[in-house]
Amino acid sequence: MSNKVFLSNYVTILLVGLIMGLAFGYWAAVSLYAPSSAPAELHEHSDAAAPAQKTLYTCGMHPEVISDEPGTCPKCGMKLTPMDPDRARTILEARGEKVASTAADNKERKILYWRAPMDPSYVSDKPGKSPMGMDLVPVYEDQVKGGPTITIDPVTEQDMGVRYDVVRSGPVVKTIRTVANVQYDENSLGTVTTKVDGWVEKLYVQETGTQVHKGDPLFEFYSPQLYSAQEEYLVALSDLEKARQRNAPESVNMAQQRLTSAESRLLYFDIAQDRIDRLKAEKKISKTMTIRSQLTGIVTDKNIVEGDFLKSAMPAYKIADLSSVWVIGKVYESDLPAIHLGQEAHMTLDYLPGRTYRGRVTYLYPYLEKGTREISVRMEFHNPGYDLKPGMYATIEINSDELSREAVLVPDMAVIFTGERRLAYVMREPGKFEPRRLDLGVRTGTREWEVLSGVAPGEKVVVSGQFLLDSEARLREATLKMLNPGMTDSRDVISGSSSHVHSASMPMEATPPAPVLNDKFVCPMPSHAGILYDHPGDCPLCGMKLVPVQPWNLEQSTIEYYTCPMPEHYDVHEDHPGKCPRCGMTLIPVTSDEVSRFQKAPQDQVPMTLYTCPMPAHVDVASDRPGDCPKCGMKLVPTSSVPHGQEAERLWREAHPSKPEIEPATAERQAPAEVLYTCPMPSDADVVSDRPGDCPKCGMKLVPTSSVDHGAQAEAIWKASHPVDSATGAHAHP
């Protein structure tokens, strides 16, 4: 009997303990998820002591628009609405402003539904037990209003490995690295041919790879047609002299016309003007004519030997000028917005470590290669010393300019790509995360994305563990659909829309429908109206303002002029494409929208240096910039380097009376007693000699000082080291 009583008492004690344990567990669960039970007077005292939190306003379509005062969105024109207090607190803290502590809401919180604490997929519309025997916990309406905010306790957050980073604002700078190939400058290639049939009598250039300069003899050429053309010229010259002796004006005019025609025929046969002048002076026919080079460069192909019969139009030599080369690089489509004409490019070569060559982007090819889906970019580099050889491989690095002065930047690790949408999870407050839909721009070289809309600077985004948060958000979305059968479009919930779904059994205040806005923008230019843009801004084709209405006709941006891609030569303005008269690089177009980018400080005076033809007979050829003589094709030289320079400057002043600020040249100018030679490389202008030869520095053939731009500098160095003898008037040799 006593054993039965003892067993009954033992069972009673166990039942009482089990009931107390369940009661304690229920109390703990309610305490964990229920609002704070602090006394109401304590909260009222805290609210009275702390200043009220500032109200911020934002746009429902563009959450990155934040304002301290109500108004309208500058992007879409919608009326700004008060921002959620949790998000406003995050923005204010990022600004460094003091924020009042959050007081508990004294009003009764509405329970939206109940769910199991260990199985979030199990939900119920009333309290009870989960299949695991645990009490269901309430999910309050304020936890899901304003979008699917995910609430996670600190322990779970730590187990998920959630890490954050701060959204910042700054310039978008992109670095593009690619491989490239060195090639010939196609504008510097030339072929030496003859316009008549004949025989090669003598070769002056025997090998490929030989460096030649403009005017150098290449070979002696005999042709019966050239011989008869010389005879015709001398006959016409003799007839002219006889007509002048007879003093017969009509005969003189006819003889002069025949002489002009014969001279033109020789010129059309590519006979140099100085050779014609010598024929006129000596009146002696030459059996052979010297064919000279019209280019300065390297012989890349030689097709003749002595004694060959050369037919007209048959290429005898091919010459390439290697003073500047093209470098063709390959870039992807996504890199094109960061590349523009005139941009500086850096090139390195494996066989020349420690050297970086600087060039400029001069052309973007308008097509993609089918195999690699890449776009070719052409850059031009100067080639001193001929270190850059066509066919070489190189590494190119292009640092883009700032694509946007102040852009919102988010780490690329924070972005989730879900097909059509890009999401990021923003921490509204500790333990609360909100998914935001992002509209992205370009990806920077610092592994960041430019954000066009979705987040604001100062907000914290999740960079690790966001996929687990995304799973929780999708589970929350499925739960809301289950509780709200009328909700069919879940994209507004995921994108963080301010309107939230609610149960039909819980009536809510009616909100006015948002105005219907255009979500696409077009360029006002009819020719550009076929491209739709998701955001307002400027048209990338013509720079005009994008509008959300039907386009109308406006004037299209036009090309103002062509200039050199080198910034120091931005004052070069040409009406047509071509080469820079100073450095030889390809000119690039400048549109009306880009004029400010290519502006150079205006010069107060016209350049003091004038250029003229070295031939005294062409003294009327004068220019304020270097180039070639339009009459004989010789390179223009500074007026200070030739005896007829004063006369050329006088003619220039008469032709340009509106530019009297040009200083006259020194009156005491002496003709050089002898022809001087210098190295064709501007860096070796100190190499000057009174006789031809090779440069002792680079081994290149010396050329007359009148044929290079730095000839005046070389002559000045020569005069300084060879003073003039007052007795003889000649330069003394040290």
PyMOL commands that set and color helices and strands:
alter all, ss='L'
color gray80, all
select helices_A, chain A and resi 2-33+40-49+85-95+141-143+154-160+186-188+224-246+249-268+273-282+333-338+384-386+412-414+466-483+491-494+526-528+567-569+616-618+639-641+645-655+682-684+705-707+711-721
alter helices_A, ss='H'
color red, helices_A
select strands_A, chain A and resi 57-58+66-67+81-82+111-115+123-124+137-140+150-151+163-166+168-170+175-183+189-192+198-203+211-212+217-222+288-292+297-302+309-310+317-320+324-331+344-349+352-368+375-382+393-399+407-411+416-417+422-429+432-443+448-453+460-464+559-563+588-591+611-612+622-623+637-638+677-678+688-689+703-704
alter strands_A, ss='S'
color yellow, strands_A
deselect
rebuild
show_as cartoon
